[in-house]
């Protein structure tokens, strides 16, 4: 059973009937794994990373949201009202989901439920679903270009947290390499709804 950040995470619907089946097949996921070189060894390193990061997720997400995103106007606006006002409850709820995403990245099996939830994550950044889960008034969508660009930050800033428990440099490097490959896989899956003109047209 995958660890949960909290028993009640508003809007976290992983593996439930409310999540639509992804247009991406398991075979296509296997093809993507081969493309990025994601191996069984990487799966093992990700599980280790999950144990290392489990009690650090709040610090990590606070770093990402308050330390980085808050200082980049074109990113910060997506968690605020159109007038630029903070939405504290939105931030609190989405932060919990962000924390859980870290654990899901490391500890979930990459099966059909995982593929389906990658599609759900992507849709919640497009105009089809953004703001709906929390019932807020904010920007209508997050451009795909911002998501692609920010993955570099997620990859760069996770490494010190992977090294925080005193693992050997080779183990830290293995965990970091596996994390980066996973995010590349996820980015490819997140792009699918954006690439479908019937779903998220002109939201690059």
Buried (B, 14 or more C-beta within 10 A) or exposed (E): EEBBBEEEBBEBEBBEEEBEEBEBEEEBBEEBBEEBEBEEEBBEBBBBBBBBBBEBBEEBBEBBBEEBBBEEEEBBBBBBBEEEEEBEEBBEBBBBBBBBBBBBBBBBEBEBBBBBBBBBBBBBBBBBBBBEBBEBEBBEBBBBEBBBEBBEBBBEBBBEBBBBBEBEEEBBBBBBBBBBBBBBBBBBBBBBBBEEEEBBEEBE
